[in-house]
Amino acid sequence: MPLYRSHVLVCGGTGCTSGGSDRIYDAFLKEIEAQNLKDEVQVIRTGCFGLCAEGPIVIVYPEGAFYSKVADSDVKEIVEEHLLKGRIVKRLLYKESIEEGQIKSLNEVKFYKKQMRIALRNCGVINPENIEEYIAYDGYKALAKVLTEMTPEQVIDWVKRSGLRGRGGGGFPTGLKWEFAAKAPGDVKYVVCNADEGDPGAYMDRSILEGDPHSVIEAMAIAGYAIGSKQGYVYVRAEYPLAVKRLEVAIEQARQYGLLGKNILGTNFEFDIEIRLGAGAFVCGEETALMTSIEGHRGEPRPRPPFPAVKGLWGKPTLLNNVETYANIPVIILKGPEWFASIGTEKSKGTKVFALVGKVNNTGLIEVPMGTTVREIVEDIGGGIPGGKKFKAVQTGGPSGGCIPASLMDTPIDFDSLTALGTMMGSGGMIVMDEDTCMVDIAKFFLEFTVDESCGKCPPCRIGTRRMLEILQKITSGNGTEEDLEKLEELAYSIKDSALCGLGQTAPNPVLSTLRYFRDEYEAHVKEKRCPAGACKALLRIVIDKELCKGCGICAKNCPANAITGQIKKPFEIDQSKCIKCGVCIEKCPFKAISKKA
Amino acid sequence: MIKSIQELEEIRKKALEELEFRKQHGEGIRIVVGMATCGIAAGARPVMLKFVEEIQKRNLKNVTVVQTGCIGLCKYEPIVEVYEPNKEKVTYVKMTPEKVLKVVAEHLVNGKPVYEYTIGYEENKEANN
């Protein structure tokens, strides 16, 4: 194996790829070839580094120079200056990584400092399409350990003692789930990985599959050993082509290396994995719908019990965990359950990956110990709110979750504290909102999503959420009444009680949670026909300041709706019933006399 | 096909060697080669490559080879600085691939800097002339 003097790591996550990192990768290969550095410098495409807002990202080792927002045209400079002459290209360095002329290493950058990467341990570190790099970082060692040193009961006991809870959202104790599946009678059992991830704004699972597919494969094999299963399925949405491709490559390599298939590592253990593609329906992330979809039917949920652990895929006992849950398993086996249980809070052990998105400077993928506060995440890791705006709330848990208002920013985040606040962990989407966000509008956004994605099997979800959406539309258009608010709440509670699956039962949560913390905003919409955040277009008024207006008439000439009238040299006026709120008059007014009013 | 844990371990060790220096620097020995225009013109590239080659050949762990820009003493190029934790840095001047062999053997392996290649030795020599 040749030794290179320098490694160039180009982020190959979906975020950076859409920012052109594929072209950058190719440009590096070309330029390095042209400069005759082929034998000295190796170029590697990795998984997501996490700092998606600053992508495309390139890291050059051994210096650990962290280049952000790299363009194709920068490649030549990096190769000529850094790789050929050893001069780090300062203008391209991630700005936080330079301090007093010193370049800080990756771990010292604020974005990474408060993070602890367990599930993401290899993302951005190894080449996900090279099994040997995974093995180099202790890959498949946990599988080897369980196969040779541990009984299935011991494995389950360790997972139980680690305190790991399901990272898909519900937070059910993983070890207990494994135990149920192991104890369920039956010779044929299945291990399933839920990689359907449909929450708006969430992409943790995708990034793990793209950046470290082998960790999921290894964990599924360990699960297979623990519960007595020979066959695993990864259910992943077809909308994640890069994740599917990396997973395919990884499964194939694992088979070649004898880490999947028969007689794994020279033992009698047999296990293989197949990929099942989903069409990207939100409901297929729900476990019973997911299994129905794998069986080849339309993905609709069914009532539970029976739970999958007893009667799952094709009626057989099935263990179903989410991608992130699996990614934690090999580390627990290698470092021990006590180590894992020492991280996090009393009832939520370990770390959680969040997709930090919305109105925050460092959008990206982060992993923090359970118990980290919202403030630490938004201010320290996220780098605060852009444009000097005020922080208003974070939304967690996607359409099944709710909001944490600014006043509760110091809440340590774990499964139970979030539930107590009326939201939930969910898969880990975390949407940051600033003062310009209307909370009624946010609730409407999530309801629109649920209405679109409802599978339609049960009336509360199919009809109820639609009725809720209609009321929200009425409120944001300025036609809501106080009775509407009551009706909205009543509907929300009855859907919660009567929907068939977890998705329907939680669909009203965004409304209930915003009503809980931002009721005054709903009331402003209903009683005063006003949107305090100035986001609901229908409720905005465009007004002319009489003091500032010089009566030039430019606004009236430009108004497409003929809503502005007046006499030259006297203040003009806007007829609110004709105004279409296009804002042209604001732009055209030479005296800045026209403005939007909430 | 990996048939045993021993085989897995062998692959792990081999692959890890290649990835060793993707770990953050700060620990271990750092060899910094001046690679500005003056350095390259004076022949710094073959010097650096010789370091890489020798380190690999001898399977030295914890040694990274890094480039830097102009160190500022162009007449002594190629310049190589060796940083060891808790020790004063050693600056080698007018380096050649042949000199590298000796530096690796005596300094990196046996912990004895090669004084006759260092900048202090060169300066004294010039002062005495």
Contacts between the chains, C-beta under 8 A, distances in Angstrom:
chain1	res1	chain2	res2	distance
A	1	B	14	6.2
A	1	B	15	7.7
A	1	B	17	7.2
A	1	B	18	5.4
A	3	B	17	7.5
A	3	B	18	6.7
A	3	B	52	6.3
A	3	B	55	7.6
A	3	B	56	4.0
A	4	B	18	7.6
A	5	B	48	7.0
A	5	B	49	7.5
A	5	B	52	4.6
A	5	B	65	5.5
A	7	B	21	7.4
A	7	B	22	5.7
A	9	B	22	7.6
A	40	B	49	6.9
A	40	B	52	7.3
A	61	B	21	5.9
A	61	B	22	4.8
A	62	B	21	4.2
A	62	B	22	7.6
A	62	B	25	5.6
A	62	B	64	4.2
A	62	B	65	7.3
A	62	B	66	5.7
A	63	B	25	7.1
A	63	B	66	5.8
A	64	B	24	5.5
A	64	B	25	6.4
A	82	B	67	7.9
A	84	B	35	7.4
A	84	B	40	7.7
A	85	B	35	4.9
A	85	B	36	6.1
A	85	B	37	7.1
A	85	B	40	6.6
A	85	B	67	7.0
A	85	B	69	6.9
A	86	B	33	6.9
A	86	B	34	7.6
A	86	B	35	3.7
A	86	B	36	7.6
A	86	B	66	7.3
A	86	B	67	2.3
A	86	B	68	5.1
A	86	B	69	6.1
A	87	B	35	7.7
A	87	B	36	7.0
A	87	B	67	7.9
A	87	B	68	7.7
A	87	B	69	4.3
A	105	B	24	4.5
A	105	B	25	7.3
A	105	B	26	6.7
A	106	B	24	6.6
A	107	B	24	6.3
A	125	B	22	7.0
A	126	B	19	7.6
A	132	B	11	6.1
A	132	B	14	7.8
A	132	B	15	4.1
A	133	B	15	6.1
A	133	B	19	6.4
A	135	B	8	6.7
A	135	B	11	5.1
A	135	B	12	5.0
A	135	B	15	5.7
A	136	B	12	5.8
A	136	B	15	3.5
A	136	B	16	4.2
A	136	B	18	7.4
A	136	B	19	5.2
A	137	B	16	7.7
A	137	B	19	7.6
A	138	B	12	7.1
A	139	B	12	7.8
A	140	B	2	8.0
A	140	B	8	6.0
A	141	B	8	7.0
A	141	B	12	7.2
A	144	B	5	4.6
A	144	B	8	5.6
A	148	B	5	6.2
A	256	B	1	7.6
A	257	B	1	6.7
A	257	B	2	5.1
A	258	B	1	3.8
A	258	B	2	4.9
A	258	B	3	6.5
A	259	B	2	6.5
A	263	B	3	7.9
A	265	B	2	6.3
A	265	B	3	7.0
A	265	B	4	6.4
A	265	B	5	6.2
A	265	B	8	6.8
A	266	B	3	4.5
A	266	B	4	4.8
